[in-house]
Amino acid sequence: MTAAVSHAAGYLGREVCRECHVQQDSQWQGSPHDLAMQEANEKTVLGDFSNVMFTQFDVTSRFFHKDGKFMVRTDGPDGKLHDYVISYTFGFYPLQQYLVSFPGGRLQVLDIAWDSRPRKEGGQRWFHLHPDEKTSAGDVLHWTGPNLNWNYMCADCHSTHLKKNYDVVSHSYRTRWSEIDVSCEACHGPGSAHVGWARAAASGKEVKVENKGLTVALAERKNVKWAIDDATHKPVRSRPNESRAETEVCARCHSRRSQLGDDFIPGQPFMNAYHPALLAQGLYFPDGQMQDEVYVWGSFRQSRMFHQGVTCSDCHDPHAAQLRAPGEQVCYQCHAAQKYAGSGHHHHETGSPGSSCVSCHMPATTFMGVDERHDHSFRIPRPDLSKALDTPNACNACHADKTPDWAMQVLTKWYGHEPAGFQEFASILQAGRQQTPGSYDDLLKLALNPDQPVIARATALSFLPGAISQTSMLALQQLLNAGEPLLRLGALAAMASAPQAQRILALPLVWDKIKTIRIEAARLLAGYPRDSFKPGQAEVLDKVIQEYIQTQEFNAERPEAQVNLGNLYTSLARFNKAEAAYREALRLQPKYVPAYVNFAQMLSQQDRENEASDVLLAGTKQVPDSADLYHALGLSKVRQKAVADAIPLLAKAAKLDADNRHYPYVYAVALHSTGKLDQAIAVLEKIRVKYPDDVDTLYALATFHRDAGQRDEALAYARRLAKLMPTDPGVMKLMLSLEQGSR
């Protein structure tokens, strides 16, 4: 008899899984996944609640017991002290955090945490997550604020089958889970079909179902061996890893990403439910090392190990969530100990920190005060990049009293050559970040280089500025059709700054099977004239635009999502909806600068410039140190022909953001427009000292000196510009006119 098992699987819970998988359940118990979130009680709470006081700036909090409950007296959303019940614990090692219930279904994460490390390591104490910052009530980083809201910020990764259920009308949550912690079905998917298969098979029935009823087959290591190559002494996988299902499942939580919805089921593409961050400034150093909390995936995607087929569970036991072998032994599962464990390789005393694989190739950064996290890009230390780009390196992390030059000399002496490694993109990404003249071609070459990490190639695409040249058009079309979703995403980022007429190249991606890709393509094309499309195309585009709207409405409690909606509705000329979205963003977070700036731009687009100025002025009162607001307000005054009023606003913007070369440039242009040439040139000279190859600054200096009758100075800047941009017709024309005028 044949039994068909439905794939419309439901969640059953760990107790059912344990009936067959006793060993895996035993390994899981007590693991970080098991203890990810628990109800607060005597067994789960690690912190000292014996009437302990903790002072952070001018707030003294007290941790105590009352009526059998764990309590904290601390400052609430009104800035006054209140007693709060601890509802849940969050994590357990090396720190444990605590959740407090608020009206509207909100859970907020206390920013005072318990250091659960042993006392001899500095633990067994209360500490503040932001020890050097005074976060008062009303601040987004205050523990009652939006950035420490569990429902949005944390919940998706700490519980199983979580549904956020935010209600935009009542501004409240009805968040639910199938299991409070990270249990079996968080990674293996809903189990009812699998259980149906197992029970049918146990009864002697022939069962027809894919993957034994599971939504994902995590079998990348099945029948796979790593062997040492006799010639290179490097490990080689017995067969290529053609499935990345495991990494996709892990990426859901172990990556820096934004969430598109809560309907993800393991086995689906990661980017169907999440939009991953690329190697963005502030998150990663230009060489790809982690700078902020990026949760491993983006680093691992850069590594040679990933590209050779290594997967997460090669090193980590997925049930115990621990290394498969202690210390360096986990590395020697694949790497030949006789080659790498000796001082001939690491050149340090055996047993010292410098002899450790991890110390050199996975340097750690401490986040959340006590949590050491290792960089998973598995790179060779590069002191030369530290000198050139101010990136960290493992050598000088230990030898802090030495210079990168010293480290380079030592490494070169040891190994007979300068260190290199797999990742060869640092200088190109840095040039892209700084929009260095001539970087366009290098960025495009990196994007097309199949020997470099896909995430770095996609990042290079995101830095491509402005209009697409004819020479790069074919390359971008190729990348828009790349098999790797990250490359398609990067190519779309390149299209974002292109003129609308060129964005039509992105149209085929509206049909993409990956949700992140197709909704990003739809966003870029939202304002495209519908009569330009072939029959049926506009209907598909509008359908995917609605998908994009749904993803933003899923995050409707966040001002970022409301601004995204406002921008989309502005593109669609639905100005009433756009205005409502911007106003909701400001209601949610009155200090959210992008809401003011984008709202003002929308009003300006409608010739409501006075209202735009009023919005920006209101923003400066909320955020008086925002250069972006003063710059936007200055431009608004320029559009109102009130240049005299604009100049002090533009000057203030330039002063507030000393690292933004564009703001002083615009200030200089405004000065020039009022005949204040000497002042304008002085402002530009300051920019040039800091950014000697900035094209806009050099062009302005050439023309401003020309207008001031200073042709020799003008010609000097034009010639410098010509060296940077030898094929630019505008630059050649300027230099020719100056050369002719000086004869």
Secondary structure, DSSP 8 states (H G I E B T S, - for coil): -EEE--S------HHHHHTT-HHHHHHHTTSTTTTSEEE-STTT--S--SSEEEEETTEEEEEEEETTEEEEEEE-TTSSEEEEEEEEEE--SSEEEEEEEEGGGEEEE-SEEEE-S-GGGT-SEEEESSTT----TTSTTSTTSGGGBHHHHTHHHHSBS-B--EETTTTEE--B-SBSS--HHHHH---HHHHHHHHHHHTT-EEE-GGGG-S----TTTT--EEE-TTT--EEESS-----HHHHHHHTTSS-EEE--S---TTS-GGGTEEE--S-BTTB-TTS-B-S--TTHHHHTTSHHHHTT--HHHHEETTTTEESSSGGGGGGGTS-HHHHSSHHHH-S-TTSGGG-HHHHHS-EEEETTTEEEE-TT-----HHHHHHH----HHHHH-TTS-HHHHHHHHHHHHSS----S---HHHHHHHHHT-TTHHHHHHHHHT-TTS-HHHHHHHHHT--SS--HHHHHHHHHHHT-SSHHHHHHHHHHHTTS-GGGGGGGGGGGG-SSHHHHHHHHHHHTTS-GGGS-TTHHHHHHHHHHHHHHHHHHTTTSHHHHHHHHHHHHHTT-HHHHHHHHHHHHHH-TT-HHHHHHHHHHHHHTT-HHHHHHHHHHHHHHSTT-HHHHHHHHHHHHHTT-HHHHHHHHHHHHHH-TT-SHHHHHHHHHHHHTT-HHHHHHHHHHHHHH-TT-HHHHHHHHHHHHHTT-HHHHHHHHHHHHHH-TT-HHHHHHHHHHHHHT-
